[in-house]
Amino acid sequence: MPWIRLIPMEEATGLLKRELEKAVRRAGRIWQIVHVMSQNPRVLKTSMELYGAIMHGRSPLSRVQRELLATVVAWELGCAY
């Protein structure tokens, strides 16, 4: 079974530490989808910026519609959302 080592907050430094701290401020915890990117902090940062733009940026879709779309896609793919 494949395994990706998740870098604990206590071991994080630099960009990774800043990104994990932002994740905790945003959500009160570090979700698995965020933590799995801990091996590549630059990818984590870019991914969270993209998520922010999609979910919180200007859009013809309301926030509720965006959350609903994310939920339906996750369900269709068999992901816990």
Buried (B, 14 or more C-beta within 10 A) or exposed (E): EEEEEBBEBEEBEEEBBEBBEBBEEBEEEBEEEBBEBBEEBEEBBEBBEEBEEEBEEEEEEEEEEBEEEBEEEEEEEEEEE
